[in-house]
Amino acid sequence: MAIYNYQAVSREGKKVSGQIDASTTQGARELLVKQGLFPTRVILAADERAEEPWYRKLFRREISLKDKIFFSKQLAVLLRSGIPLVQALELLVEQSTGPLNRVVITLRDGIKEGRSLADGLARYPATFDSIYVQLVRAGEATGNLETILDRLTEFLERREELRKKVISALRYPLFQLGVVVLVVLVLLSFVVPQIASVFQGQNIALPLPTRILIGMSNFILNHYIILGLIIGTLVGLFLFWKSTPNGAYTIDVWKLKLPLVGYFSRTNAIVQFTRTLGMLVEGGVNLAEALNIVVKIVDNKVLSNALEKARENIIKQGKIAQYLNETRLFPPVAIHLINTGEQSGELGPMLNTVARYYEDDLRERSDALSELLGPAMLIIMFVVVGFVIASVMLPIQQMQSVAENLR
């Protein structure tokens, strides 16, 4: 069975389009005729998506993280209820919509044809990464698929919660920064030129802040095209350099050296590593395969290279805590906990404990950062606006003093 997109004409002469589930193109046409439709075009959905022009692919909605969580949670509930996998997917077909619906139908059809669920998920690497696929494969092999799906649901929910926490911590300060930039541009482009015209012809020496403000305004108004081209060129060159291996590595080095950014980069890498490795080990994935997967998900090249070296030694000698300590990435507390789990045979649960500890720490730091950034941005706004007001008021006071002296 597969999904076909169709265009047809009803008995009333109306044009209709949609999707239909059938085993062959001819079978899809016969089903449409039985429904009282006269098909004009029937094509396999996958083939039609491949033929889509690039501009339509840009606007095509992909499967969201929320959809992934829904799929994992609902499938786990259905399997735990004793429903066979194929029937569980049949029920999910009825409950899902959009891109997820097409994926679930493909998964269901693949299982009917003898493929495993993991093999079906592997056909969608942009949606289901290697962590997800390997855990599902381990769950199918051990017969604990519903338990694995529960862990994946928790993993995805915690990752989404942390992402939202960081975004919410930065949203308001970034909004304030945008307001500051907009206010400054409006003042320099419209307000300051009018004030400067008042001061022209006055026989007074303008204060330094006023001269700086007028100079900035004149520069922006007289060279805004060149300024825009320079900024655009610099941004383009930076993005190109950032996309190169050397540029990406250098930026990751800077991230680790900056006090605040370095903490978030390092702690996020610890959480990514321990949470994912713990989940894979608990799910029954062998250590070598689990380490191969985990090393690739750390998004900092410097830290990823350090973990890559540790991975090779761990696979050869099996001493996880010792070689993780040599990376100088993990704090002593984390190394001690991992070593305890390794010695007691509870490595998976202990890795998850470390992940939870540093997730909570990261969450607390994000809250503290949000509380600090808000007042800091207000101070910056007051300083900028105060500078503009002072630049305007100082020459006015000088003009008043001159007028009083003339009296």
C-alpha positions, 0 to 999 in steps of 0.5 A: 500500500502507498499514498497517491495524490490525485486530481479528479472531477466529480459527477457534478463537474467539480474539480477535486484533489486529495490523497488516497491509499492504494497498492498500485496506480490502477488500484487508486484509479479504481477506488476513485471511480467507486467513490464517484470520481473521474480521475484526471491525474494520479501520481505516487506522493513520493514521486510528486514531492521529488518533482516539486520545484525548489520554491515549493520545497522551501515552503513545504511544512516538515515534521515538527518536534511536537509531531515527533513527541506526539508520535512517540508518546501515542505509539508507546501508549498503544503498544503498552495496551497490547495492540500489535504494531501494525494496528497501532500504526493504523490508529495513528494514521487516523489520528495524525495529519499533514506530513506526519500522516504520510510518514506513518502510512509509509511506516505501516506499509513497510512493516506489512512488507516485512521491514522493521520499524527502525528501517522505516524510520531510517528513511527519514534522517531529517526527522528521525536522527540516528539516536532515535533509529538506533534506540528503536532498533534496540527496542525491537530486538529486546522486545521493549519498544514501548519502554524505549519510546517512553524514554525517547518521549521524555528525552524529546520533551526535556530537550524542547523544554530546555530550548524554550527556556533558553529562548525565553531567557533571551527573547525580552533582552533581544527585544529591548536591544532591537528597540534601542537600535530602532530608537537610535536610528530614528533619532539620528535620521530624523530628529538630530538633523532638525536640531542641527539646522537650529544650531547652524548659524549660531555663533557658539562652539558646540559641546563634544557630545553634540558634535559627535551626535551630529557627525554620526547623523551626517555620516549615516544620512550621507553614506547610508548606501555605502554603509549598508553595502559595507555591513552586508559585505562584512556579514556575507564574508563572516557567514562564508568564513563561518561555513568553512571548517577552519572558520567553524573551528575558530568560532567554537574556540572563541565560544569556549573562551568567552566567560558566559558563552563558554559556560553554556557551550561546555555545559550544553555539551555535557548534557548532550553527551551524558543524556544521549549516551545514558539513554542509548546504554539503557536502551541496549545499544552496545557502547561502541555504537553508542559512542559513535552516535553521541560524539557526532551530536556535540555541536562544538568542534573543539569539544567534539574532537576531544570526545572523539579521542576519548571514544577511541581509548574507551572502545579499546580499554573500556575505561570511560571515566578515566578518558572522559577526565582527560578531555578536561571537559567534564567537572570533577563531580561528573567524573566521580558520578560516572566512575561510580556508575561504571564500577557499580554496573549502573552506567546508564542510570548514572549518566542520566543522573549527571544529565539531569543535574547539569540540565537543572544547573543550565536552567537556573543559569538561564533564569539568572541570565534573564534576570540580569539581562533585562536591567542591563538592557534598560541601563543601556537604553537609558545611557543611549537616550541620556546621551542624546538628550544631553547632546541636545540640551547642552548647546541650548543651555549655552545659547540661553547663557549667551542671550542672558549675557547680551542683556 
